[in-house]
Amino acid sequence: MSGNDPHIHVEAKVVHRSAVVRSMLASTFGLAGDLPSLVASGCGLRVPYAMTSARSDRVTCLACREHARREHLRFAEEIERLSRMPGSTIGHAQGKLAADRHRDLAQGFSDTEG
């Protein structure tokens, strides 16, 4: 990775971001691990964590925007599929709300204002 990359990226695991997991562990168990200095981005580069964002209005790397869009759409489909399964702990209505939220997030990444 070049130190001159001016773009803001998304983490490769945009839906399951490590910062979210870190916050959950900190609030649940009082544990707070260090964030990594470099992370895998959606475009395949390893970039400084500080040069990433999950907010579509801040991501300027076009490949990362497309990656995030695809991941949110894939996750929306997975949520809906799982919510329709017999015995699911999440109901169909809840699943649809969550899936719609991820579709909205995907739409934000498909807008080219970033």
MODELLER restraints for C-alpha pairs under 7 A, 6 or more apart:
rsr = mdl.restraints
at = mdl.atoms
rsr.add(forms.Gaussian(group=physical.xy_distance, feature=features.Distance(at['CA:1:A'], at['CA:45:A']), mean=6.60, stdev=0.5))
rsr.add(forms.Gaussian(group=physical.xy_distance, feature=features.Distance(at['CA:1:A'], at['CA:46:A']), mean=6.56, stdev=0.5))
rsr.add(forms.Gaussian(group=physical.xy_distance, feature=features.Distance(at['CA:1:A'], at['CA:47:A']), mean=6.99, stdev=0.5))
rsr.add(forms.Gaussian(group=physical.xy_distance, feature=features.Distance(at['CA:7:A'], at['CA:60:A']), mean=5.32, stdev=0.5))
rsr.add(forms.Gaussian(group=physical.xy_distance, feature=features.Distance(at['CA:7:A'], at['CA:61:A']), mean=5.42, stdev=0.5))
rsr.add(forms.Gaussian(group=physical.xy_distance, feature=features.Distance(at['CA:8:A'], at['CA:51:A']), mean=5.08, stdev=0.5))
rsr.add(forms.Gaussian(group=physical.xy_distance, feature=features.Distance(at['CA:8:A'], at['CA:52:A']), mean=5.29, stdev=0.5))
rsr.add(forms.Gaussian(group=physical.xy_distance, feature=features.Distance(at['CA:8:A'], at['CA:53:A']), mean=6.76, stdev=0.5))
rsr.add(forms.Gaussian(group=physical.xy_distance, feature=features.Distance(at['CA:8:A'], at['CA:58:A']), mean=6.74, stdev=0.5))
rsr.add(forms.Gaussian(group=physical.xy_distance, feature=features.Distance(at['CA:8:A'], at['CA:59:A']), mean=4.84, stdev=0.5))
rsr.add(forms.Gaussian(group=physical.xy_distance, feature=features.Distance(at['CA:8:A'], at['CA:60:A']), mean=5.13, stdev=0.5))
rsr.add(forms.Gaussian(group=physical.xy_distance, feature=features.Distance(at['CA:8:A'], at['CA:61:A']), mean=5.95, stdev=0.5))
rsr.add(forms.Gaussian(group=physical.xy_distance, feature=features.Distance(at['CA:9:A'], at['CA:41:A']), mean=6.20, stdev=0.5))
rsr.add(forms.Gaussian(group=physical.xy_distance, feature=features.Distance(at['CA:9:A'], at['CA:51:A']), mean=6.25, stdev=0.5))
rsr.add(forms.Gaussian(group=physical.xy_distance, feature=features.Distance(at['CA:9:A'], at['CA:52:A']), mean=4.56, stdev=0.5))
rsr.add(forms.Gaussian(group=physical.xy_distance, feature=features.Distance(at['CA:9:A'], at['CA:53:A']), mean=6.28, stdev=0.5))
rsr.add(forms.Gaussian(group=physical.xy_distance, feature=features.Distance(at['CA:9:A'], at['CA:59:A']), mean=5.47, stdev=0.5))
rsr.add(forms.Gaussian(group=physical.xy_distance, feature=features.Distance(at['CA:9:A'], at['CA:60:A']), mean=6.65, stdev=0.5))
rsr.add(forms.Gaussian(group=physical.xy_distance, feature=features.Distance(at['CA:9:A'], at['CA:61:A']), mean=5.55, stdev=0.5))
rsr.add(forms.Gaussian(group=physical.xy_distance, feature=features.Distance(at['CA:9:A'], at['CA:64:A']), mean=5.70, stdev=0.5))
rsr.add(forms.Gaussian(group=physical.xy_distance, feature=features.Distance(at['CA:10:A'], at['CA:41:A']), mean=5.47, stdev=0.5))
rsr.add(forms.Gaussian(group=physical.xy_distance, feature=features.Distance(at['CA:10:A'], at['CA:42:A']), mean=5.70, stdev=0.5))
rsr.add(forms.Gaussian(group=physical.xy_distance, feature=features.Distance(at['CA:10:A'], at['CA:52:A']), mean=5.05, stdev=0.5))
rsr.add(forms.Gaussian(group=physical.xy_distance, feature=features.Distance(at['CA:10:A'], at['CA:53:A']), mean=5.41, stdev=0.5))
rsr.add(forms.Gaussian(group=physical.xy_distance, feature=features.Distance(at['CA:10:A'], at['CA:54:A']), mean=5.88, stdev=0.5))
rsr.add(forms.Gaussian(group=physical.xy_distance, feature=features.Distance(at['CA:10:A'], at['CA:59:A']), mean=6.83, stdev=0.5))
rsr.add(forms.Gaussian(group=physical.xy_distance, feature=features.Distance(at['CA:10:A'], at['CA:64:A']), mean=5.69, stdev=0.5))
rsr.add(forms.Gaussian(group=physical.xy_distance, feature=features.Distance(at['CA:11:A'], at['CA:17:A']), mean=6.84, stdev=0.5))
rsr.add(forms.Gaussian(group=physical.xy_distance, feature=features.Distance(at['CA:11:A'], at['CA:39:A']), mean=6.58, stdev=0.5))
rsr.add(forms.Gaussian(group=physical.xy_distance, feature=features.Distance(at['CA:11:A'], at['CA:40:A']), mean=5.87, stdev=0.5))
rsr.add(forms.Gaussian(group=physical.xy_distance, feature=features.Distance(at['CA:11:A'], at['CA:41:A']), mean=4.30, stdev=0.5))
rsr.add(forms.Gaussian(group=physical.xy_distance, feature=features.Distance(at['CA:11:A'], at['CA:42:A']), mean=5.64, stdev=0.5))
rsr.add(forms.Gaussian(group=physical.xy_distance, feature=features.Distance(at['CA:11:A'], at['CA:52:A']), mean=6.52, stdev=0.5))
rsr.add(forms.Gaussian(group=physical.xy_distance, feature=features.Distance(at['CA:12:A'], at['CA:40:A']), mean=5.53, stdev=0.5))
rsr.add(forms.Gaussian(group=physical.xy_distance, feature=features.Distance(at['CA:12:A'], at['CA:41:A']), mean=4.43, stdev=0.5))
rsr.add(forms.Gaussian(group=physical.xy_distance, feature=features.Distance(at['CA:12:A'], at['CA:42:A']), mean=4.06, stdev=0.5))
rsr.add(forms.Gaussian(group=physical.xy_distance, feature=features.Distance(at['CA:14:A'], at['CA:54:A']), mean=6.72, stdev=0.5))
rsr.add(forms.Gaussian(group=physical.xy_distance, feature=features.Distance(at['CA:14:A'], at['CA:68:A']), mean=6.22, stdev=0.5))
rsr.add(forms.Gaussian(group=physical.xy_distance, feature=features.Distance(at['CA:15:A'], at['CA:71:A']), mean=6.88, stdev=0.5))
rsr.add(forms.Gaussian(group=physical.xy_distance, feature=features.Distance(at['CA:15:A'], at['CA:72:A']), mean=6.67, stdev=0.5))
rsr.add(forms.Gaussian(group=physical.xy_distance, feature=features.Distance(at['CA:22:A'], at['CA:32:A']), mean=6.35, stdev=0.5))
rsr.add(forms.Gaussian(group=physical.xy_distance, feature=features.Distance(at['CA:22:A'], at['CA:33:A']), mean=6.75, stdev=0.5))
rsr.add(forms.Gaussian(group=physical.xy_distance, feature=features.Distance(at['CA:25:A'], at['CA:31:A']), mean=5.85, stdev=0.5))
rsr.add(forms.Gaussian(group=physical.xy_distance, feature=features.Distance(at['CA:25:A'], at['CA:32:A']), mean=6.82, stdev=0.5))
rsr.add(forms.Gaussian(group=physical.xy_distance, feature=features.Distance(at['CA:26:A'], at['CA:32:A']), mean=4.99, stdev=0.5))
rsr.add(forms.Gaussian(group=physical.xy_distance, feature=features.Distance(at['CA:36:A'], at['CA:49:A']), mean=6.75, stdev=0.5))
rsr.add(forms.Gaussian(group=physical.xy_distance, feature=features.Distance(at['CA:37:A'], at['CA:48:A']), mean=5.53, stdev=0.5))
rsr.add(forms.Gaussian(group=physical.xy_distance, feature=features.Distance(at['CA:37:A'], at['CA:49:A']), mean=5.57, stdev=0.5))
rsr.add(forms.Gaussian(group=physical.xy_distance, feature=features.Distance(at['CA:38:A'], at['CA:46:A']), mean=5.91, stdev=0.5))
rsr.add(forms.Gaussian(group=physical.xy_distance, feature=features.Distance(at['CA:38:A'], at['CA:47:A']), mean=5.18, stdev=0.5))
rsr.add(forms.Gaussian(group=physical.xy_distance, feature=features.Distance(at['CA:38:A'], at['CA:48:A']), mean=4.36, stdev=0.5))
rsr.add(forms.Gaussian(group=physical.xy_distance, feature=features.Distance(at['CA:38:A'], at['CA:49:A']), mean=5.36, stdev=0.5))
rsr.add(forms.Gaussian(group=physical.xy_distance, feature=features.Distance(at['CA:39:A'], at['CA:46:A']), mean=5.28, stdev=0.5))
rsr.add(forms.Gaussian(group=physical.xy_distance, feature=features.Distance(at['CA:39:A'], at['CA:47:A']), mean=5.57, stdev=0.5))
rsr.add(forms.Gaussian(group=physical.xy_distance, feature=features.Distance(at['CA:39:A'], at['CA:48:A']), mean=6.30, stdev=0.5))
rsr.add(forms.Gaussian(group=physical.xy_distance, feature=features.Distance(at['CA:39:A'], at['CA:49:A']), mean=5.76, stdev=0.5))
rsr.add(forms.Gaussian(group=physical.xy_distance, feature=features.Distance(at['CA:40:A'], at['CA:46:A']), mean=4.53, stdev=0.5))
rsr.add(forms.Gaussian(group=physical.xy_distance, feature=features.Distance(at['CA:40:A'], at['CA:47:A']), mean=6.54, stdev=0.5))
rsr.add(forms.Gaussian(group=physical.xy_distance, feature=features.Distance(at['CA:41:A'], at['CA:47:A']), mean=6.64, stdev=0.5))
rsr.add(forms.Gaussian(group=physical.xy_distance, feature=features.Distance(at['CA:41:A'], at['CA:64:A']), mean=7.00, stdev=0.5))
rsr.add(forms.Gaussian(group=physical.xy_distance, feature=features.Distance(at['CA:42:A'], at['CA:63:A']), mean=6.96, stdev=0.5))
rsr.add(forms.Gaussian(group=physical.xy_distance, feature=features.Distance(at['CA:42:A'], at['CA:64:A']), mean=4.63, stdev=0.5))
rsr.add(forms.Gaussian(group=physical.xy_distance, feature=features.Distance(at['CA:42:A'], at['CA:67:A']), mean=5.47, stdev=0.5))
rsr.add(forms.Gaussian(group=physical.xy_distance, feature=features.Distance(at['CA:43:A'], at['CA:63:A']), mean=5.17, stdev=0.5))
rsr.add(forms.Gaussian(group=physical.xy_distance, feature=features.Distance(at['CA:43:A'], at['CA:64:A']), mean=5.01, stdev=0.5))
rsr.add(forms.Gaussian(group=physical.xy_distance, feature=features.Distance(at['CA:53:A'], at['CA:59:A']), mean=6.30, stdev=0.5))
rsr.add(forms.Gaussian(group=physical.xy_distance, feature=features.Distance(at['CA:56:A'], at['CA:108:A']), mean=5.67, stdev=0.5))
rsr.add(forms.Gaussian(group=physical.xy_distance, feature=features.Distance(at['CA:56:A'], at['CA:109:A']), mean=5.12, stdev=0.5))
rsr.add(forms.Gaussian(group=physical.xy_distance, feature=features.Distance(at['CA:56:A'], at['CA:114:A']), mean=6.78, stdev=0.5))
rsr.add(forms.Gaussian(group=physical.xy_distance, feature=features.Distance(at['CA:57:A'], at['CA:114:A']), mean=5.33, stdev=0.5))
rsr.add(forms.Gaussian(group=physical.xy_distance, feature=features.Distance(at['CA:58:A'], at['CA:114:A']), mean=6.10, stdev=0.5))
rsr.add(forms.Gaussian(group=physical.xy_distance, feature=features.Distance(at['CA:59:A'], at['CA:65:A']), mean=6.61, stdev=0.5))
rsr.add(forms.Gaussian(group=physical.xy_distance, feature=features.Distance(at['CA:59:A'], at['CA:114:A']), mean=5.67, stdev=0.5))
rsr.add(forms.Gaussian(group=physical.xy_distance, feature=features.Distance(at['CA:60:A'], at['CA:114:A']), mean=4.97, stdev=0.5))
rsr.add(forms.Gaussian(group=physical.xy_distance, feature=features.Distance(at['CA:65:A'], at['CA:109:A']), mean=5.21, stdev=0.5))
rsr.add(forms.Gaussian(group=physical.xy_distance, feature=features.Distance(at['CA:65:A'], at['CA:110:A']), mean=6.91, stdev=0.5))
rsr.add(forms.Gaussian(group=physical.xy_distance, feature=features.Distance(at['CA:66:A'], at['CA:109:A']), mean=6.81, stdev=0.5))
rsr.add(forms.Gaussian(group=physical.xy_distance, feature=features.Distance(at['CA:66:A'], at['CA:110:A']), mean=6.82, stdev=0.5))
rsr.add(forms.Gaussian(group=physical.xy_distance, feature=features.Distance(at['CA:68:A'], at['CA:106:A']), mean=6.82, stdev=0.5))
rsr.add(forms.Gaussian(group=physical.xy_distance, feature=features.Distance(at['CA:68:A'], at['CA:109:A']), mean=6.65, stdev=0.5))
rsr.add(forms.Gaussian(group=physical.xy_distance, feature=features.Distance(at['CA:69:A'], at['CA:106:A']), mean=4.20, stdev=0.5))
rsr.add(forms.Gaussian(group=physical.xy_distance, feature=features.Distance(at['CA:69:A'], at['CA:107:A']), mean=6.93, stdev=0.5))
rsr.add(forms.Gaussian(group=physical.xy_distance, feature=features.Distance(at['CA:69:A'], at['CA:109:A']), mean=5.40, stdev=0.5))
rsr.add(forms.Gaussian(group=physical.xy_distance, feature=features.Distance(at['CA:69:A'], at['CA:110:A']), mean=6.33, stdev=0.5))
rsr.add(forms.Gaussian(group=physical.xy_distance, feature=features.Distance(at['CA:72:A'], at['CA:102:A']), mean=5.23, stdev=0.5))
rsr.add(forms.Gaussian(group=physical.xy_distance, feature=features.Distance(at['CA:72:A'], at['CA:103:A']), mean=6.38, stdev=0.5))
rsr.add(forms.Gaussian(group=physical.xy_distance, feature=features.Distance(at['CA:72:A'], at['CA:105:A']), mean=6.73, stdev=0.5))
rsr.add(forms.Gaussian(group=physical.xy_distance, feature=features.Distance(at['CA:72:A'], at['CA:106:A']), mean=5.35, stdev=0.5))
rsr.add(forms.Gaussian(group=physical.xy_distance, feature=features.Distance(at['CA:73:A'], at['CA:102:A']), mean=6.54, stdev=0.5))
rsr.add(forms.Gaussian(group=physical.xy_distance, feature=features.Distance(at['CA:73:A'], at['CA:103:A']), mean=5.72, stdev=0.5))
rsr.add(forms.Gaussian(group=physical.xy_distance, feature=features.Distance(at['CA:73:A'], at['CA:106:A']), mean=6.15, stdev=0.5))
rsr.add(forms.Gaussian(group=physical.xy_distance, feature=features.Distance(at['CA:76:A'], at['CA:99:A']), mean=4.09, stdev=0.5))
rsr.add(forms.Gaussian(group=physical.xy_distance, feature=features.Distance(at['CA:76:A'], at['CA:102:A']), mean=5.58, stdev=0.5))
rsr.add(forms.Gaussian(group=physical.xy_distance, feature=features.Distance(at['CA:76:A'], at['CA:103:A']), mean=6.41, stdev=0.5))
rsr.add(forms.Gaussian(group=physical.xy_distance, feature=features.Distance(at['CA:77:A'], at['CA:99:A']), mean=6.84, stdev=0.5))
rsr.add(forms.Gaussian(group=physical.xy_distance, feature=features.Distance(at['CA:79:A'], at['CA:95:A']), mean=5.76, stdev=0.5))
rsr.add(forms.Gaussian(group=physical.xy_distance, feature=features.Distance(at['CA:79:A'], at['CA:99:A']), mean=6.03, stdev=0.5))
rsr.add(forms.Gaussian(group=physical.xy_distance, feature=features.Distance(at['CA:80:A'], at['CA:95:A']), mean=5.29, stdev=0.5))
rsr.add(forms.Gaussian(group=physical.xy_distance, feature=features.Distance(at['CA:80:A'], at['CA:96:A']), mean=6.01, stdev=0.5))
rsr.add(forms.Gaussian(group=physical.xy_distance, feature=features.Distance(at['CA:80:A'], at['CA:99:A']), mean=6.27, stdev=0.5))
rsr.add(forms.Gaussian(group=physical.xy_distance, feature=features.Distance(at['CA:82:A'], at['CA:88:A']), mean=6.82, stdev=0.5))
rsr.add(forms.Gaussian(group=physical.xy_distance, feature=features.Distance(at['CA:83:A'], at['CA:90:A']), mean=5.49, stdev=0.5))
rsr.add(forms.Gaussian(group=physical.xy_distance, feature=features.Distance(at['CA:83:A'], at['CA:91:A']), mean=5.51, stdev=0.5))
rsr.add(forms.Gaussian(group=physical.xy_distance, feature=features.Distance(at['CA:83:A'], at['CA:92:A']), mean=5.00, stdev=0.5))
rsr.add(forms.Gaussian(group=physical.xy_distance, feature=features.Distance(at['CA:83:A'], at['CA:95:A']), mean=5.30, stdev=0.5))
rsr.add(forms.Gaussian(group=physical.xy_distance, feature=features.Distance(at['CA:84:A'], at['CA:92:A']), mean=5.73, stdev=0.5))
